[in-house]
Amino acid sequence: MIDYANKCKQENYSTPDLIYNKLKLSNFQFIKDCFKIADIEMTKQNKFEYKFSGSTCNLIIQLSKHLICSNVGNSRSIIIYDDSTQSNQGISLLSTDHTPD
């Protein structure tokens, strides 16, 4: 992850919009790689029986006007909005659960 940040710095991706565009161009591969690395590192742990365990992760990144939502497992990300100019309130789902069925 530090390598990615250093690469952005070297390539002069210095604003949130430029970083977002770089992520989008790669089909968000950096985020996918982070999830893969976390999975690999968890399987290296000897503290629990990982084959019979489960976990969930929700990752929300805000870059300027962009929200990136990534998730794995059966947990959900939501956004609560309150638009006082239009008397509009509500909840929007940002992710869908990943369940065995």
Long-range contacts (C-beta under 8 A, 24 or more apart in sequence): 1-34, 4-30, 15-64, 16-63, 16-64, 16-66, 17-63, 17-64, 17-66, 19-63, 20-63, 20-64, 20-66, 20-68, 23-63, 23-68, 28-68, 28-70, 31-59, 31-61, 31-68, 31-70, 32-70, 34-59, 35-70, 35-72, 58-95, 60-94, 67-94, 69-94, 69-95, 70-95, 71-95, 71-96, 71-98, 72-98, 73-97, 73-98, 74-98, 74-99
